[in-house]
Amino acid sequence: MTLSKFTNVKITGSVCVVPERHIDIDDEIKFYKDEKKLARNKKILGLGTRHVLPEGCTCIDLCEEAAKVLIKDLNIKKEEIDTLIVVSINHDYIGNSDACILQHKLGLSEECACFDMSGLGCTDVVYGLWVASSLIQSGASKKCLVLEGSSSSLISDIRNRNSNMLFGDAGGAVLLERTETEMPSYFYLMSRGKDWKKIATPAGGFRFPIRKDIIDIETLDAEGNVVHLWDSIMSGTDIFSFAIETAPKCVDKVLNLAEKTHDDIDFFAIHQANGQIVRTVINHGAIPREKASSQTFTKYGNCGGTSVLVNFCDQMKGKKYKDIMFVSFGVGLSAASCILDLENAYNGGVHYFKTPENIPTREEQIKEWIKFIKREEYKGG
């Protein structure tokens, strides 16, 4: 258990980006043998539209776009950003820092400290804000850019109607900086590592690399959904139980730390796992219904670690507020909550990422990497 209070950290602003490409659940009726089941899922889970990346793009592209929007909207001097943290489980490359790649793409100073945080999935943003706040409070950093990217649509086969229908993609950017004015923020973090297999991706890391022997393997789960060994697998019932057990606890813990009540919070940004889970967390956590929403899930799907930030940017854009609580739960298993003073913070809302022209094909990427290996025509970047 970790309880933390910071006094000299302010959030200057935040913004989210989703792909312009989107899928409506009604467009996928061909994947359902039972139309009544689809109708039931729409009603119970709140299925609607999800925004998904085009082939050849990754969540790092969404992070880059979110950062550029925030830097422009806030008129930030890039040379003043001294720390860049990328929190994501969906990396472009194994063994490389996405933060370093984005430092180059964003034109940040070479004296900017860049590093990744990984492996926490849907609790990414809260943990990332906690680390950034710690660095700033300690004096190690004065202006920190936190980026979160989720390409959740790519973690399962489109034929998998247990999971694929839930997930959308998003990128988010948050700028934090030092303030001498006391501006308290509060965090509660917990983890339950014994249940790590409840959300896991078996193949793709060093423990179980992807090799030719598993490329053609397609297995079916208990309900007949197609699963590959490099897909993310999830025990839905267990995760539901974990969420409704830990999320209300996270709410109470951080409220007690801050010596606040539900009435003091203007909005509860709850991880948009699905509509049913969000509604259950609201009920079990005694959260006023007018202060939380599952509508972001219906509009954008479950955007993984970016979810709570998308929920806040979407639902509170253009509204007046002060204290906001983020509540998240997922991979690890982990759960986290925080209370942030966002009264004067910029809310850039949710933007669309326009699909780039001339996205490199897989064949072009193969040729480019072979050229690099042979030290042919490489000029950096």
N, C-alpha and C positions, 0 to 999 in steps of 0.2 A: 504494500500500500504506500502511495506517495501523495502527500498533501503539501501544496506549495502556495505561497503568496508572494507576489511581486508588486513593488510599489512605484517603480520608476520606468515603466515600459508602456508605451502607447502604441496602439495600432493606427497607423496613418490612413490606411485604406485597403480595400480588397476588391477583386473582380474575378469572375469566372467566364470560361469559354467552353462551348460545346460545338461539336461538328455540325455543319449545316445539313449534312445528310442525316435523314431520320427514317425510322420504321414505325408504322402504326400497327398495333397488335392485330387489327382486323385484316391487314395485308398478309398475315401469316396463317390464315385459316387452313391452308393446305397441310400444315403440320399437325393439325388436330383431327383425330378420327371421330371425336365426339364434340359437336358444336355446342352442346349444353355445357360441357366441361370448360370450353373457352369462355362462354358467357358467365359461368360461375367464377372462374379465375379473374375475369375482368371486374366483377363486382366485389369479390372478397379481397383480392390483392391490390386492386386499383390500377390494373394494367392499362396503359394508354399508348403514349409515344416515347420512344427512346432515341437518342441521337448517337450515331455510331461512326467511327472513323472509316474513311475510305481506304482501300488497299494501298499500302505503301506509306501510310502516315501512322504516327504513334502519338501517345499521350505527351511525349516531350515536345511535339509540335504545338500541342494545345497549351502547354506550360509557357513556351516561348511567346505565343500570341498573347496569353494572359498577362505576362510580364511586360510586354511592349505596350499593351493598352494601359496598364496601371502606371508605368513610367511616364507615358505621354499625358495621361489625364491629370496626374499629380505634379507634372513638370519636375520630375526628380532628376537631380544631377547624378548621372551614373557613377561618377568617380567617388561619390559619397557612400555608395553601397559597399560595406566592408565585409559582409558575410552573405553567402548564397547557400541556402539549404533546399535540396530537392527531396521531398518525401513521396515515395511511390514504391509499389512492388512490381511495376511493369517497366523494366529498364530496357533501353535500346540495345545494350550490349552487356554480356556477362564479364565482370572484372574491370569495368570502366565506370567512372563517375559521370552520371548525367549532369551533375552540377557543373563540372568542368566543361563539358560540351556546351552547356547553355551559357556559361560565362563568356565563351567565345562568340556565340551567336548573338548575345545581347550587347556585346561591346563593353563589358564591365572591366574594371581595372584588373591587371595581373596580380595586384596585391589584395584582391578580394579573396577571402577564405571560402573555399567551395567544397562541399561534401554532401553525400547522400545519406538519407535514413531509409531503411527498407525493412519489410517483413511484417508490418503492422496493418496493412490493408485499410480497413474502414475506420481505424482509429488514427490514421496517419496525421491528419491535420492537427488534432489536439496535441498529440505528442510532439509534432514539429513546432507548434507555437510555444509549448512548454520549454523545449530546448532553446529556441530563439530567445524567449524571455529570460531564461537563465543566463545566457551569454551577455545579453544587454544589461541585466541587473548587476552582473559581476563586473562590468566595465570592459569585458573582452571585446564587445562589439557595440557600435553606436547606431548602425542602421543595417538591418537584416531583412533580406528578401526571402520569404518562404514560398516555394512553389510545390504544388501537389498535382500529380497527374494520374489519371486512372483510365486504362483501356480495358475496362471490364467486359466489353462485348467480345473480346478476343479470347476469353478464358474457357469457352465451352463451344461445342458444336451447335450450329443453328438448329439442328434437329432435336437438341436436348430441351424438352419443354419443362423441365424442372428448374432450369437456371437461365438459359440463354435469353428467354423472354423478359427477364428481369433487368438486364444490365445495359447501361448506357455509358458513354465515355465523356470525360470532362477534364479540364485543367483549371487550376486556380492560382491566384497570386495574392499574397498578403505582405504588406510592408510594415515592419515594426521598427521603432526607434527609441532612443533614450529621451526621457523627459525629466526635468528637475521638479516638475509639478507632480505631487503625489497622485497616482492613478492606479489604484489597486486592481489586480487581477488574481484569480484563484483557480487552482487546478487540483483534480483528483485523478489518479492513474492506478490501474490494477491489471494483473494478468493471471491467467490460469493455463500454464504451459502443459499440464498433464493432458489437456484436451486438444493439443495442437493439430491432431489429425482430423478434427471435425471440419476444418477448412484447410485444404492442402492441395498443392500441385505436385503429384508424385515425381514426374520426370522433368528434366531440364536443368537441374543443378549438378553439383559435383558428386553428390551421393548416388544419384541415379540418372546419368547422362542420357540424352536422346541418341540412340544408335539405330542402325539398320534393323536390328532384331525387334524393334517395337513400332517401326514406322507404319506398318500395315495392320497393326492390331486395333480393332474396334470392338469394344465390349459393350454389353447392355447392362444398365443398372436394373434394380428390382422392378422398376416400372416401364422398362423397355426403352429408355432413353440412351442414345448413342454417347459413349464416353471413350476418349483416348487417354493414354497414360500421361500425356502432357497437359490435359485439361485440368482446370480447378475442380475439385470434388468437394461437396459440402453435405453434411448431415443436417438437412433442413430442420427436422424436429428438434434436434439437440441445440441448434443455433437459436431457434425460437425460444427455447427454455432458458438458454444463457442470456438472451437479450432481455427477457421480461424479469429475470432475476437480478441482473447486474445494472441495467439502465436506471431503474428507480433508485437503486442504492447509490449510483453515481450522482443522481440529482440531489438526494438528501445529504450526501457527504460534502459536496461542494457548497451547498446552501448553508450547512452548519459551519463550515470553515469561514465563510464570508459573513456569517451572522445575518443572513437574509432569509426571506420567506418567498414562496411562490409569487406573492403579490409584488415583490420588488423586481421580478424579472419581466422584461417587456416581450421577449420571445424566446422560446425553447427550440433551437435548431437541432432536431433529432435526426440521426442517421437514417436516410430514406431507404431502408432495406426492402421494404414493400409496405403497402398501405395497411395491411393487417397488423404487422409488427409495430408500426408507428402508432396506430390507434391503441394497441394493447399497452404499449409503454406509457402513453398518455394517461390511460385509465389506471394502471398500476402505480404510476408515479404521482397520481393526484394532481396532474398538470391541467390548468384551466384550458379547455378545448380551444378557446379563442386565441390562446397564446402559442399554439403549435399547429402544424399542418403536414399532411401527407400528400398534398397536391403537387409538390415538386417531383415526387416519384412518378405520378401520372404524366407529367409533362416531359420529364427527362430520363426516367428510369433510375435504377440503383447505380449511382456513379461512384461506387466504391469509396475510397478515402476522401474524395472531393465532395462527397455527398452533403455533409453538414454545411460546408461553405456554400455550395450551390443552393441549398435550402435557405440559408440566410440571405444571400444575394438576391435570390428570386423573390422571396416572400416579403422582404423588408425594404426593397428598393423604393425610394421616394417617401418612406414613412418616418415618423419621429420615434426615437427610441433612445435608451441609455444602456441599461444592463441586458446583455444577451448571454444565454447559456448554450454551449455546444454539448451534445451528448452523443457518444459514438461507441460502437462495439463491433467486434469481428475477429479477424485473423489473430492468432496468437495462442489461445484465445485471449483477447484483451478488451478492455473497456476504459473509457475516459470521459471526463467532463471538465468544463471550465466556465467561469463567469468572466466576461470581458466588458469593460466600459467602452462602448462604441458610439457614444453620443456625438462626438465630433469627427468620427472616422468616415472616410469616403466609401460609399457603396456603389461600385460601378455596375452592379447588376450582372446579367448573364448575356454574353455576346456570342454570335455565331462565328465559327471558324470556316472561312471560305476554302473549299477544296483547291489546293494549288494546281497549277498547270504543270505538265511535264514531270510528274512524279516518277522517279527512277524505277524502272522495272526490276524484277528480281535478277533477270539476265544481266542488266546493266550494273547492278550491284556486284554480281559475281565478277564481271570483267574489271570493275574498278578495284576490288580487293586484290585480284590477281596482279594487277598493275602495281599496286602498293607493295605487295609481297616481293615482286621482282624489282622494286625500286624504280619503276618507270613513271615519269611524269607526275610525281607527287609533289605538290606545292604547299601542303599544309591545309588544315581545315577539314 
